[in-house]
Amino acid sequence: MFDHSFPALSVPFPAGFVPDTPHGTLNPMLPFALTLADRNPAAAMSGEARPRIIGHFTTLAEAMRGAIKMAEELEAEDAPRMLAIFDRDERLVLAGAAANGAVAWCAPVMTATEARVVVLEASQLRAQASRAADWLESDLATRLRQRADLLEARLVDPLWRAFAARALQIAA
């Protein structure tokens, strides 16, 4: 199923031990890429928005630690930033929101039915955000778009769903 072996950690790191993982390298040969969403409205409207790669990592655990390190460097007053981890084939492995020095990972959907429900709900939230923007309610529109982003972050590629759910259990 996988072309790499991904050993699962049986126990989390010992108390007080935080491995020193830099933001990774920019070596595209490594299997996992940690990305930030492109906030350029012009790129989004033209369909050319691509996530900004923060770094490439050897393992999912390293990419998750890289995301936490990045979150710790955000200013306390910064709005939550959507992070995503992709595999080398650009399939979504895991996503979450970084804010206040932590990452709130989104639990992946586990079935196609659940994915359809998430897509429908996110679509409805985006429509509500559009109406709120038309009514000049920019704060409400922003909150609705953020909720839609968090829902869509659950749409992990079917290949990675069980693996990502297990990784979140281990990390908890």
Beta strands, then each sheet from edge to edge (+ up, - down):
strand 1: 32-36
strand 2: 52-57
strand 3: 81-87
strand 4: 92-99
strand 5: 102-105
sheet 1: 2+ 1- 3+ 4- 5+
end
